[in-house]
Amino acid sequence: MSNIRMSKVRLIWLGISVLVCAMAIGADAQDSQRGAVEHFIGTMVRQTATACPLTSPADQAALDLCRAALFGDSSFRRGLAPVVLWGRPSSDGRRLRDTNLTQFAPDVLSGLYMPMFMFTGEYEIGFDPTERLYRARVPALFRNALDPGQYPYPFWHDAKKWADYQAANELTFWIDPAKGKVVIMQFSAKGKPDPKLTSAPYARPAFDGKWMWTDAKGQSQPQPTLFVGLMRSTNPYLGQLDSTFRELAGELRKGTCHECHSPDNYTGMKRLVLMQTPAHAAGEIKRIMRAVREDKMPLDDTGISKEMDPAVKAALLKYGAAFESTVDAARDWEARNP
């Protein structure tokens, strides 16, 4: 065999060796990544199930314990990205990027939405090559028999939404391996059939169009959206949170902001931001203020930002800043008084 031919053979074998080594390194890296995600999600799910175990869907005491645990320094809250998308899977199988979802700050999802579910502590995890995210399927049961004021807002404003919540037997946690955080969560009835994860349907009265209301005892509802059970009753800023939000809400109405920032989402926004209660607004106020300052909202019918009336903008910035500073002060007080 000539020297030239032998050199070509050596180069071919060298290339094959490099490719095999690269594949082995890639496989090791993937195994390591999966192991890290497994540990991350396993810890999150088990600790969440300990705080929020299966019980009666009407058990208020269990809800209170679950809510306090998740809203605090929990592995669930720590495991969420700074912005998390929440909602139902697309009915026609669209990708996540094309599915209508609502964005939440970690404290809002931890304090208002996740406590609505109870868990077994089980999960299944896999990698979705299309989304390039890990997907953990977590069995869960929705608390469908609570007092109306315990929900973040009347889910029954839409009959299908309420039915979907009641039928849910699984949450899907979408994990970004690069960030090591949960970036999207969805609820559905796509889990494995399990008698423990079913409950009798609970009928609700017709929605009267009010996202917040005053009950027969004169108490404002929903209670959790007023930070009841989330912040300490001795927090000196609770009263200011309510008053500064009411002032801001008045200006939001003048600016027609609720047309795009309420749960009915009649404009069909792909990434819905809610502002209809103090707790929802507190989770988004910094992003909202930045958008107003930079003239990125409101949007016109084509989804392009349009000019806001200068007087309305000035009022939004004024009352928004007051609410934002009160939110910061209330959170700082909670941090200093663990």
DOMARFI-865867 format. One record per residue (C-alpha): residue in three letters; chain; x, y, z. Coordinates in Angstrom, 2 decimals, padded with zeros to 5 digits, m for minus. Last residue first. Layout:
<pts>
pt aa:ALA | ch:A | c1:X | c2:Y | c3:Z
...
</pts>
This chain:
<pts>
pt aa:PRO | ch:A | c1:m039.20 | c2:036.41 | c3:058.67
pt aa:ASN | ch:A | c1:m039.40 | c2:040.10 | c3:059.62
pt aa:ARG | ch:A | c1:m036.76 | c2:041.85 | c3:057.53
pt aa:ALA | ch:A | c1:m037.90 | c2:040.08 | c3:054.36
pt aa:GLU | ch:A | c1:m041.55 | c2:040.89 | c3:055.06
pt aa:TRP | ch:A | c1:m040.67 | c2:044.57 | c3:055.58
pt aa:ASP | ch:A | c1:m038.74 | c2:044.61 | c3:052.30
pt aa:ARG | ch:A | c1:m041.75 | c2:043.13 | c3:050.51
pt aa:ALA | ch:A | c1:m044.07 | c2:045.80 | c3:051.91
pt aa:ALA | ch:A | c1:m041.61 | c2:048.58 | c3:051.01
pt aa:ASP | ch:A | c1:m041.19 | c2:047.30 | c3:047.45
pt aa:VAL | ch:A | c1:m044.97 | c2:047.04 | c3:046.98
pt aa:THR | ch:A | c1:m045.36 | c2:050.57 | c3:048.36
pt aa:SER | ch:A | c1:m042.72 | c2:051.90 | c3:045.95
pt aa:GLU | ch:A | c1:m044.51 | c2:050.26 | c3:043.01
pt aa:PHE | ch:A | c1:m047.92 | c2:051.58 | c3:044.07
pt aa:ALA | ch:A | c1:m046.64 | c2:055.16 | c3:044.29
pt aa:ALA | ch:A | c1:m044.73 | c2:054.78 | c3:041.01
pt aa:GLY | ch:A | c1:m047.87 | c2:053.50 | c3:039.29
pt aa:TYR | ch:A | c1:m049.85 | c2:056.44 | c3:040.63
pt aa:LYS | ch:A | c1:m047.47 | c2:058.99 | c3:039.12
pt aa:LEU | ch:A | c1:m046.52 | c2:057.07 | c3:035.98
pt aa:LEU | ch:A | c1:m050.16 | c2:056.30 | c3:035.25
pt aa:ALA | ch:A | c1:m051.11 | c2:059.94 | c3:035.83
pt aa:ALA | ch:A | c1:m048.40 | c2:061.19 | c3:033.46
pt aa:LYS | ch:A | c1:m049.47 | c2:058.65 | c3:030.81
pt aa:VAL | ch:A | c1:m053.12 | c2:059.67 | c3:031.14
pt aa:ALA | ch:A | c1:m052.21 | c2:063.35 | c3:030.73
pt aa:PRO | ch:A | c1:m049.95 | c2:062.61 | c3:027.75
pt aa:ASP | ch:A | c1:m052.65 | c2:060.55 | c3:025.95
pt aa:MET | ch:A | c1:m050.92 | c2:057.36 | c3:024.94
pt aa:GLU | ch:A | c1:m049.35 | c2:056.92 | c3:021.52
pt aa:LYS | ch:A | c1:m049.74 | c2:053.51 | c3:019.94
pt aa:SER | ch:A | c1:m047.74 | c2:050.31 | c3:020.28
pt aa:ILE | ch:A | c1:m048.30 | c2:047.84 | c3:017.46
pt aa:GLY | ch:A | c1:m050.51 | c2:044.80 | c3:018.05
pt aa:THR | ch:A | c1:m052.63 | c2:045.36 | c3:014.95
pt aa:ASP | ch:A | c1:m055.62 | c2:046.65 | c3:016.92
pt aa:ASP | ch:A | c1:m053.43 | c2:049.22 | c3:018.69
pt aa:LEU | ch:A | c1:m051.17 | c2:048.54 | c3:021.63
pt aa:PRO | ch:A | c1:m050.90 | c2:050.53 | c3:024.86
pt aa:MET | ch:A | c1:m048.03 | c2:050.28 | c3:025.57
pt aa:LYS | ch:A | c1:m044.40 | c2:050.25 | c3:024.50
pt aa:ASP | ch:A | c1:m044.03 | c2:053.98 | c3:025.13
pt aa:GLU | ch:A | c1:m040.70 | c2:053.49 | c3:026.97
pt aa:ARG | ch:A | c1:m042.02 | c2:054.92 | c3:030.24
pt aa:VAL | ch:A | c1:m045.24 | c2:052.92 | c3:029.89
pt aa:ALA | ch:A | c1:m043.38 | c2:049.67 | c3:029.19
pt aa:ARG | ch:A | c1:m041.00 | c2:050.26 | c3:032.12
pt aa:MET | ch:A | c1:m043.94 | c2:050.89 | c3:034.43
pt aa:ILE | ch:A | c1:m045.63 | c2:047.70 | c3:033.27
pt aa:ARG | ch:A | c1:m042.48 | c2:045.63 | c3:033.79
pt aa:LYS | ch:A | c1:m042.04 | c2:047.03 | c3:037.31
pt aa:ILE | ch:A | c1:m045.74 | c2:046.62 | c3:038.13
pt aa:GLU | ch:A | c1:m046.04 | c2:042.99 | c3:037.01
pt aa:GLY | ch:A | c1:m046.14 | c2:040.98 | c3:040.24
pt aa:ALA | ch:A | c1:m047.68 | c2:043.82 | c3:042.21
pt aa:ALA | ch:A | c1:m050.48 | c2:044.11 | c3:039.64
pt aa:HIS | ch:A | c1:m051.50 | c2:040.49 | c3:040.14
pt aa:ALA | ch:A | c1:m051.43 | c2:040.91 | c3:043.93
pt aa:PRO | ch:A | c1:m053.38 | c2:044.18 | c3:043.87
pt aa:THR | ch:A | c1:m056.09 | c2:042.85 | c3:041.51
pt aa:GLN | ch:A | c1:m057.02 | c2:043.46 | c3:037.83
pt aa:MET | ch:A | c1:m053.49 | c2:043.77 | c3:036.42
pt aa:LEU | ch:A | c1:m053.05 | c2:040.57 | c3:034.42
pt aa:VAL | ch:A | c1:m050.48 | c2:040.18 | c3:031.62
pt aa:LEU | ch:A | c1:m051.52 | c2:037.92 | c3:028.72
pt aa:ARG | ch:A | c1:m048.90 | c2:036.59 | c3:026.35
pt aa:LYS | ch:A | c1:m050.69 | c2:035.40 | c3:023.21
pt aa:MET | ch:A | c1:m053.22 | c2:038.21 | c3:023.45
pt aa:GLY | ch:A | c1:m056.69 | c2:037.17 | c3:022.27
pt aa:THR | ch:A | c1:m058.33 | c2:040.61 | c3:022.50
pt aa:TYR | ch:A | c1:m061.07 | c2:039.09 | c3:024.65
pt aa:ASN | ch:A | c1:m058.52 | c2:038.17 | c3:027.26
pt aa:ASP | ch:A | c1:m061.26 | c2:037.20 | c3:029.76
pt aa:PRO | ch:A | c1:m058.66 | c2:037.40 | c3:032.54
pt aa:SER | ch:A | c1:m058.08 | c2:041.18 | c3:032.34
pt aa:HIS | ch:A | c1:m055.05 | c2:043.09 | c3:031.03
pt aa:CYS | ch:A | c1:m055.81 | c2:044.02 | c3:027.42
pt aa:GLU | ch:A | c1:m059.09 | c2:045.91 | c3:027.79
pt aa:HIS | ch:A | c1:m058.06 | c2:046.60 | c3:031.38
pt aa:CYS | ch:A | c1:m055.59 | c2:049.19 | c3:030.09
pt aa:THR | ch:A | c1:m058.36 | c2:051.44 | c3:028.76
pt aa:GLY | ch:A | c1:m056.18 | c2:054.41 | c3:029.85
pt aa:LYS | ch:A | c1:m058.97 | c2:055.73 | c3:032.02
pt aa:ARG | ch:A | c1:m059.40 | c2:052.24 | c3:033.47
pt aa:LEU | ch:A | c1:m055.70 | c2:052.06 | c3:034.28
pt aa:GLU | ch:A | c1:m056.00 | c2:055.46 | c3:035.96
pt aa:GLY | ch:A | c1:m058.67 | c2:054.18 | c3:038.32
pt aa:ALA | ch:A | c1:m056.66 | c2:051.01 | c3:038.94
pt aa:LEU | ch:A | c1:m053.67 | c2:053.12 | c3:040.02
pt aa:GLU | ch:A | c1:m055.73 | c2:054.91 | c3:042.67
pt aa:ARG | ch:A | c1:m057.19 | c2:051.62 | c3:043.87
pt aa:PHE | ch:A | c1:m053.70 | c2:050.08 | c3:043.94
pt aa:THR | ch:A | c1:m052.38 | c2:052.94 | c3:046.08
pt aa:SER | ch:A | c1:m055.21 | c2:052.42 | c3:048.58
pt aa:ASP | ch:A | c1:m054.87 | c2:048.63 | c3:048.84
pt aa:LEU | ch:A | c1:m051.10 | c2:048.56 | c3:049.08
pt aa:GLN | ch:A | c1:m051.25 | c2:051.46 | c3:051.54
pt aa:GLY | ch:A | c1:m053.42 | c2:049.44 | c3:053.90
pt aa:LEU | ch:A | c1:m051.06 | c2:046.46 | c3:053.71
pt aa:TYR | ch:A | c1:m047.96 | c2:048.60 | c3:054.34
pt aa:PRO | ch:A | c1:m047.70 | c2:048.13 | c3:058.12
pt aa:ASN | ch:A | c1:m047.32 | c2:044.34 | c3:057.77
pt aa:THR | ch:A | c1:m049.02 | c2:043.04 | c3:060.92
pt aa:SER | ch:A | c1:m051.40 | c2:040.80 | c3:058.96
pt aa:ARG | ch:A | c1:m048.33 | c2:039.06 | c3:057.58
pt aa:MET | ch:A | c1:m048.12 | c2:038.78 | c3:053.81
pt aa:LEU | ch:A | c1:m049.40 | c2:035.85 | c3:051.78
pt aa:GLY | ch:A | c1:m052.39 | c2:034.64 | c3:053.80
pt aa:VAL | ch:A | c1:m054.29 | c2:037.81 | c3:052.93
pt aa:PHE | ch:A | c1:m052.20 | c2:039.52 | c3:050.21
pt aa:LEU | ch:A | c1:m055.23 | c2:041.39 | c3:048.79
pt aa:THR | ch:A | c1:m055.23 | c2:038.92 | c3:045.88
pt aa:PRO | ch:A | c1:m055.44 | c2:036.19 | c3:048.51
pt aa:GLN | ch:A | c1:m058.81 | c2:037.55 | c3:049.76
pt aa:PRO | ch:A | c1:m060.71 | c2:037.51 | c3:046.46
pt aa:GLN | ch:A | c1:m062.64 | c2:039.42 | c3:047.70
pt aa:SER | ch:A | c1:m063.16 | c2:042.49 | c3:049.87
pt aa:GLN | ch:A | c1:m064.89 | c2:041.81 | c3:053.16
pt aa:GLY | ch:A | c1:m068.27 | c2:043.36 | c3:054.03
pt aa:LYS | ch:A | c1:m069.60 | c2:040.18 | c3:055.61
pt aa:ALA | ch:A | c1:m071.94 | c2:039.55 | c3:052.66
pt aa:ASP | ch:A | c1:m068.99 | c2:039.67 | c3:050.26
pt aa:THR | ch:A | c1:m067.41 | c2:042.68 | c3:048.55
pt aa:TRP | ch:A | c1:m066.23 | c2:042.16 | c3:044.97
pt aa:MET | ch:A | c1:m063.21 | c2:041.79 | c3:042.69
pt aa:TRP | ch:A | c1:m063.16 | c2:040.39 | c3:039.16
pt aa:LYS | ch:A | c1:m066.77 | c2:041.50 | c3:038.72
pt aa:GLY | ch:A | c1:m068.67 | c2:040.57 | c3:035.55
pt aa:ASP | ch:A | c1:m071.53 | c2:038.80 | c3:037.32
pt aa:PHE | ch:A | c1:m070.31 | c2:035.27 | c3:036.60
pt aa:ALA | ch:A | c1:m073.17 | c2:032.79 | c3:036.83
pt aa:PRO | ch:A | c1:m073.14 | c2:030.79 | c3:040.03
pt aa:ARG | ch:A | c1:m070.67 | c2:027.91 | c3:040.40
pt aa:ALA | ch:A | c1:m071.28 | c2:024.18 | c3:040.09
pt aa:TYR | ch:A | c1:m068.77 | c2:021.75 | c3:041.57
pt aa:PRO | ch:A | c1:m067.89 | c2:018.63 | c3:039.63
pt aa:ALA | ch:A | c1:m067.22 | c2:015.60 | c3:041.87
pt aa:SER | ch:A | c1:m063.52 | c2:014.91 | c3:042.32
pt aa:THR | ch:A | c1:m060.87 | c2:012.95 | c3:040.45
pt aa:LEU | ch:A | c1:m057.16 | c2:012.52 | c3:041.11
pt aa:LYS | ch:A | c1:m057.39 | c2:009.70 | c3:043.64
pt aa:PRO | ch:A | c1:m059.36 | c2:007.63 | c3:041.13
pt aa:ASP | ch:A | c1:m056.32 | c2:007.69 | c3:038.79
pt aa:PRO | ch:A | c1:m056.45 | c2:007.85 | c3:034.99
pt aa:LYS | ch:A | c1:m053.00 | c2:008.79 | c3:033.63
pt aa:GLY | ch:A | c1:m052.64 | c2:012.50 | c3:032.98
pt aa:LYS | ch:A | c1:m054.06 | c2:014.38 | c3:030.00
pt aa:ALA | ch:A | c1:m056.69 | c2:016.29 | c3:031.97
pt aa:SER | ch:A | c1:m054.67 | c2:019.51 | c3:031.67
pt aa:PHE | ch:A | c1:m052.67 | c2:022.16 | c3:033.51
pt aa:GLN | ch:A | c1:m049.69 | c2:024.00 | c3:032.03
pt aa:MET | ch:A | c1:m046.46 | c2:025.44 | c3:033.41
pt aa:ILE | ch:A | c1:m043.74 | c2:027.33 | c3:031.53
pt aa:VAL | ch:A | c1:m040.25 | c2:028.57 | c3:032.43
pt aa:VAL | ch:A | c1:m039.21 | c2:026.17 | c3:035.20
pt aa:LYS | ch:A | c1:m035.57 | c2:026.90 | c3:035.94
pt aa:GLY | ch:A | c1:m032.11 | c2:025.37 | c3:035.38
pt aa:LYS | ch:A | c1:m031.37 | c2:028.23 | c3:033.02
pt aa:ALA | ch:A | c1:m029.67 | c2:026.16 | c3:030.31
pt aa:PRO | ch:A | c1:m031.88 | c2:023.14 | c3:031.05
pt aa:ASP | ch:A | c1:m035.09 | c2:025.16 | c3:030.48
pt aa:ILE | ch:A | c1:m037.76 | c2:023.21 | c3:032.35
pt aa:TRP | ch:A | c1:m041.39 | c2:022.86 | c3:031.26
pt aa:PHE | ch:A | c1:m043.54 | c2:021.67 | c3:034.20
pt aa:THR | ch:A | c1:m046.73 | c2:019.95 | c3:033.08
pt aa:LEU | ch:A | c1:m049.52 | c2:019.70 | c3:035.62
pt aa:GLU | ch:A | c1:m051.83 | c2:016.71 | c3:035.66
pt aa:ASN | ch:A | c1:m055.31 | c2:015.67 | c3:036.76
pt aa:ALA | ch:A | c1:m057.27 | c2:018.65 | c3:035.49
pt aa:ALA | ch:A | c1:m061.02 | c2:018.04 | c3:035.18
pt aa:GLN | ch:A | c1:m062.00 | c2:020.87 | c3:037.53
pt aa:TYR | ch:A | c1:m059.64 | c2:023.34 | c3:035.86
pt aa:ASP | ch:A | c1:m060.89 | c2:022.36 | c3:032.41
pt aa:ALA | ch:A | c1:m064.53 | c2:022.72 | c3:033.49
pt aa:TRP | ch:A | c1:m063.81 | c2:026.19 | c3:034.92
pt aa:LYS | ch:A | c1:m062.08 | c2:027.22 | c3:031.69
pt aa:LYS | ch:A | c1:m064.93 | c2:025.82 | c3:029.63
pt aa:ALA | ch:A | c1:m067.56 | c2:027.75 | c3:031.59
pt aa:ASP | ch:A | c1:m065.67 | c2:031.06 | c3:031.26
pt aa:HIS | ch:A | c1:m066.29 | c2:033.49 | c3:034.11
pt aa:TRP | ch:A | c1:m066.01 | c2:030.28 | c3:036.12
pt aa:PHE | ch:A | c1:m062.33 | c2:030.98 | c3:036.92
pt aa:PRO | ch:A | c1:m063.62 | c2:033.70 | c3:039.24
pt aa:TYR | ch:A | c1:m060.31 | c2:035.39 | c3:040.21
pt aa:PRO | ch:A | c1:m057.25 | c2:034.28 | c3:042.18
pt aa:TYR | ch:A | c1:m059.49 | c2:031.69 | c3:043.89
pt aa:GLN | ch:A | c1:m060.12 | c2:031.80 | c3:047.64
pt aa:GLY | ch:A | c1:m062.99 | c2:034.29 | c3:047.37
pt aa:PRO | ch:A | c1:m065.29 | c2:031.74 | c3:045.77
pt aa:ASP | ch:A | c1:m065.18 | c2:029.48 | c3:048.86
pt aa:LEU | ch:A | c1:m063.39 | c2:026.27 | c3:047.98
pt aa:ALA | ch:A | c1:m064.90 | c2:023.25 | c3:046.22
pt aa:ASN | ch:A | c1:m062.73 | c2:022.89 | c3:043.09
pt aa:ARG | ch:A | c1:m059.32 | c2:022.27 | c3:044.66
pt aa:PHE | ch:A | c1:m057.59 | c2:020.83 | c3:041.59
pt aa:LEU | ch:A | c1:m055.87 | c2:017.43 | c3:041.73
pt aa:ALA | ch:A | c1:m052.32 | c2:016.75 | c3:040.53
pt aa:PRO | ch:A | c1:m050.11 | c2:014.20 | c3:038.77
pt aa:VAL | ch:A | c1:m046.84 | c2:015.82 | c3:037.55
pt aa:ARG | ch:A | c1:m045.60 | c2:015.43 | c3:033.98
pt aa:ALA | ch:A | c1:m042.09 | c2:016.88 | c3:033.75
pt aa:ARG | ch:A | c1:m041.01 | c2:018.23 | c3:030.37
pt aa:TYR | ch:A | c1:m037.42 | c2:019.11 | c3:029.55
pt aa:LEU | ch:A | c1:m037.07 | c2:021.81 | c3:026.94
pt aa:ARG | ch:A | c1:m035.80 | c2:021.90 | c3:023.37
pt aa:GLU | ch:A | c1:m039.38 | c2:022.62 | c3:022.25
pt aa:THR | ch:A | c1:m039.11 | c2:020.18 | c3:019.34
pt aa:PRO | ch:A | c1:m036.64 | c2:017.87 | c3:021.08
pt aa:ASP | ch:A | c1:m038.94 | c2:017.39 | c3:024.11
pt aa:PHE | ch:A | c1:m036.84 | c2:015.78 | c3:026.83
pt aa:GLY | ch:A | c1:m038.46 | c2:013.51 | c3:029.41
pt aa:ILE | ch:A | c1:m039.64 | c2:013.47 | c3:033.00
pt aa:GLU | ch:A | c1:m042.31 | c2:011.56 | c3:034.86
pt aa:TYR | ch:A | c1:m043.61 | c2:012.71 | c3:038.23
pt aa:GLU | ch:A | c1:m044.88 | c2:011.52 | c3:041.61
pt aa:GLY | ch:A | c1:m045.21 | c2:013.59 | c3:044.78
pt aa:THR | ch:A | c1:m048.96 | c2:012.95 | c3:045.03
pt aa:PHE | ch:A | c1:m050.00 | c2:016.59 | c3:044.60
pt aa:MET | ch:A | c1:m052.74 | c2:019.07 | c3:045.44
pt aa:PHE | ch:A | c1:m053.65 | c2:022.09 | c3:043.30
pt aa:MET | ch:A | c1:m055.08 | c2:025.57 | c3:043.92
pt aa:PRO | ch:A | c1:m051.92 | c2:026.30 | c3:045.91
pt aa:MET | ch:A | c1:m050.13 | c2:026.66 | c3:042.54
pt aa:TYR | ch:A | c1:m052.22 | c2:029.61 | c3:041.45
pt aa:LEU | ch:A | c1:m052.21 | c2:032.39 | c3:044.03
pt aa:GLY | ch:A | c1:m049.08 | c2:032.31 | c3:046.18
pt aa:SER | ch:A | c1:m046.55 | c2:030.46 | c3:044.05
pt aa:LEU | ch:A | c1:m047.76 | c2:031.80 | c3:040.68
pt aa:VAL | ch:A | c1:m047.94 | c2:035.35 | c3:042.04
pt aa:ASP | ch:A | c1:m044.59 | c2:035.11 | c3:043.85
pt aa:PRO | ch:A | c1:m042.83 | c2:033.70 | c3:040.76
pt aa:ALA | ch:A | c1:m043.97 | c2:036.59 | c3:038.50
pt aa:PHE | ch:A | c1:m046.69 | c2:035.60 | c3:036.09
pt aa:GLN | ch:A | c1:m047.25 | c2:035.46 | c3:032.35
pt aa:THR | ch:A | c1:m050.52 | c2:034.17 | c3:030.90
pt aa:LEU | ch:A | c1:m050.53 | c2:031.77 | c3:027.95
pt aa:ASN | ch:A | c1:m052.01 | c2:031.63 | c3:024.45
pt aa:THR | ch:A | c1:m050.15 | c2:028.94 | c3:022.53
pt aa:ASP | ch:A | c1:m047.98 | c2:029.74 | c3:019.48
pt aa:ARG | ch:A | c1:m044.63 | c2:029.71 | c3:021.33
pt aa:LEU | ch:A | c1:m045.68 | c2:026.54 | c3:023.12
pt aa:ARG | ch:A | c1:m046.20 | c2:024.68 | c3:019.86
pt aa:ARG | ch:A | c1:m049.70 | c2:024.10 | c3:018.55
pt aa:GLY | ch:A | c1:m051.50 | c2:020.85 | c3:019.30
pt aa:ASP | ch:A | c1:m055.02 | c2:021.87 | c3:018.29
pt aa:SER | ch:A | c1:m056.42 | c2:022.38 | c3:021.79
pt aa:SER | ch:A | c1:m053.33 | c2:024.35 | c3:022.80
pt aa:PRO | ch:A | c1:m052.19 | c2:023.31 | c3:026.25
pt aa:ARG | ch:A | c1:m053.73 | c2:025.23 | c3:029.15
pt aa:GLY | ch:A | c1:m052.24 | c2:028.12 | c3:031.09
pt aa:TRP | ch:A | c1:m049.17 | c2:029.57 | c3:032.73
pt aa:LEU | ch:A | c1:m046.00 | c2:031.32 | c3:031.53
pt aa:VAL | ch:A | c1:m043.28 | c2:032.04 | c3:034.09
pt aa:VAL | ch:A | c1:m041.25 | c2:035.25 | c3:034.33
pt aa:PRO | ch:A | c1:m038.28 | c2:035.46 | c3:036.71
pt aa:ALA | ch:A | c1:m037.81 | c2:031.69 | c3:036.17
pt aa:LEU | ch:A | c1:m039.24 | c2:029.38 | c3:038.82
pt aa:GLY | ch:A | c1:m037.20 | c2:026.96 | c3:040.94
pt aa:ARG | ch:A | c1:m036.93 | c2:029.27 | c3:043.93
pt aa:ARG | ch:A | c1:m040.74 | c2:029.37 | c3:044.19
pt aa:PHE | ch:A | c1:m041.01 | c2:025.59 | c3:044.11
pt aa:SER | ch:A | c1:m038.05 | c2:025.03 | c3:046.42
pt aa:SER | ch:A | c1:m039.92 | c2:027.14 | c3:048.94
pt aa:ASP | ch:A | c1:m038.83 | c2:030.34 | c3:050.69
pt aa:GLY | ch:A | c1:m042.39 | c2:031.47 | c3:051.35
pt aa:PHE | ch:A | c1:m045.26 | c2:031.56 | c3:048.87
pt aa:LEU | ch:A | c1:m045.20 | c2:027.77 | c3:048.60
pt aa:ALA | ch:A | c1:m045.40 | c2:027.16 | c3:052.35
pt aa:ALA | ch:A | c1:m048.02 | c2:029.81 | c3:053.11
pt aa:ARG | ch:A | c1:m050.23 | c2:028.61 | c3:050.26
pt aa:CYS | ch:A | c1:m050.02 | c2:024.95 | c3:051.25
pt aa:LEU | ch:A | c1:m050.79 | c2:025.65 | c3:054.90
pt aa:ASP | ch:A | c1:m053.77 | c2:027.84 | c3:053.99
pt aa:LEU | ch:A | c1:m055.02 | c2:025.30 | c3:051.46
pt aa:ALA | ch:A | c1:m054.90 | c2:022.52 | c3:054.04
pt aa:ALA | ch:A | c1:m056.91 | c2:024.66 | c3:056.46
pt aa:GLN | ch:A | c1:m059.47 | c2:025.44 | c3:053.75
pt aa:ASP | ch:A | c1:m060.22 | c2:021.78 | c3:052.93
pt aa:ALA | ch:A | c1:m062.87 | c2:021.96 | c3:050.17
pt aa:PRO | ch:A | c1:m060.96 | c2:019.89 | c3:047.60
pt aa:SER | ch:A | c1:m060.62 | c2:017.21 | c3:050.33
pt aa:THR | ch:A | c1:m057.05 | c2:015.99 | c3:050.73
pt aa:LEU | ch:A | c1:m054.07 | c2:015.19 | c3:048.53
pt aa:PRO | ch:A | c1:m050.84 | c2:016.72 | c3:049.80
pt aa:CYS | ch:A | c1:m049.81 | c2:020.39 | c3:049.42
pt aa:ALA | ch:A | c1:m046.73 | c2:021.06 | c3:051.58
pt aa:THR | ch:A | c1:m045.34 | c2:017.54 | c3:051.24
pt aa:ALA | ch:A | c1:m046.38 | c2:017.47 | c3:047.58
pt aa:THR | ch:A | c1:m044.46 | c2:020.70 | c3:046.95
pt aa:GLN | ch:A | c1:m041.38 | c2:019.23 | c3:048.62
pt aa:ARG | ch:A | c1:m041.58 | c2:016.12 | c3:046.45
pt aa:VAL | ch:A | c1:m042.19 | c2:018.09 | c3:043.25
pt aa:MET | ch:A | c1:m039.35 | c2:020.58 | c3:043.73
pt aa:THR | ch:A | c1:m036.79 | c2:018.02 | c3:044.85
pt aa:GLY | ch:A | c1:m037.61 | c2:015.74 | c3:041.93
pt aa:ILE | ch:A | c1:m037.55 | c2:018.67 | c3:039.51
pt aa:PHE | ch:A | c1:m034.02 | c2:019.69 | c3:040.41
pt aa:HIS | ch:A | c1:m032.61 | c2:016.19 | c3:040.81
pt aa:GLU | ch:A | c1:m034.03 | c2:015.09 | c3:037.47
pt aa:VAL | ch:A | c1:m032.80 | c2:018.31 | c3:035.81
pt aa:ALA | ch:A | c1:m029.27 | c2:017.71 | c3:037.11
pt aa:GLY | ch:A | c1:m029.35 | c2:014.09 | c3:035.98
pt aa:ARG | ch:A | c1:m030.64 | c2:015.11 | c3:032.57
pt aa:GLN | ch:A | c1:m027.76 | c2:017.53 | c3:032.19
pt aa:SER | ch:A | c1:m025.20 | c2:014.91 | c3:033.24
pt aa:ASP | ch:A | c1:m026.68 | c2:012.38 | c3:030.83
pt aa:GLN | ch:A | c1:m026.61 | c2:014.99 | c3:028.06
pt aa:ALA | ch:A | c1:m022.98 | c2:015.84 | c3:028.85
pt aa:ASP | ch:A | c1:m022.02 | c2:012.15 | c3:028.86
pt aa:ALA | ch:A | c1:m023.81 | c2:011.66 | c3:025.53
pt aa:GLY | ch:A | c1:m022.04 | c2:014.66 | c3:024.06
pt aa:ILE | ch:A | c1:m018.67 | c2:013.41 | c3:025.30
pt aa:ALA | ch:A | c1:m019.36 | c2:010.00 | c3:023.77
pt aa:MET | ch:A | c1:m020.49 | c2:011.56 | c3:020.50
pt aa:ALA | ch:A | c1:m017.37 | c2:013.72 | c3:020.40
pt aa:CYS | ch:A | c1:m015.17 | c2:010.71 | c3:021.10
pt aa:VAL | ch:A | c1:m016.87 | c2:008.74 | c3:018.32
pt aa:LEU | ch:A | c1:m016.45 | c2:011.65 | c3:015.91
pt aa:VAL | ch:A | c1:m012.78 | c2:012.10 | c3:016.81
pt aa:SER | ch:A | c1:m012.16 | c2:008.37 | c3:016.33
pt aa:ILE | ch:A | c1:m013.95 | c2:008.38 | c3:012.97
pt aa:GLY | ch:A | c1:m011.87 | c2:011.34 | c3:011.82
pt aa:LEU | ch:A | c1:m008.65 | c2:009.62 | c3:012.93
pt aa:TRP | ch:A | c1:m009.71 | c2:006.46 | c3:011.12
pt aa:ILE | ch:A | c1:m010.28 | c2:008.45 | c3:007.93
pt aa:LEU | ch:A | c1:m007.00 | c2:010.32 | c3:008.36
pt aa:ARG | ch:A | c1:m005.12 | c2:007.03 | c3:008.88
pt aa:VAL | ch:A | c1:m006.70 | c2:005.60 | c3:005.74
pt aa:LYS | ch:A | c1:m005.71 | c2:008.68 | c3:003.76
pt aa:SER | ch:A | c1:m002.14 | c2:008.45 | c3:005.05
pt aa:MET | ch:A | c1:m002.00 | c2:004.77 | c3:004.07
pt aa:ARG | ch:A | c1:m003.10 | c2:005.69 | c3:000.55
pt aa:ILE | ch:A | c1:m000.39 | c2:008.34 | c3:000.27
pt aa:ASN | ch:A | c1:002.26 | c2:005.97 | c3:001.66
pt aa:SER | ch:A | c1:001.39 | c2:003.39 | c3:m000.96
pt aa:MET | ch:A | c1:000.00 | c2:000.00 | c3:000.00
</pts>
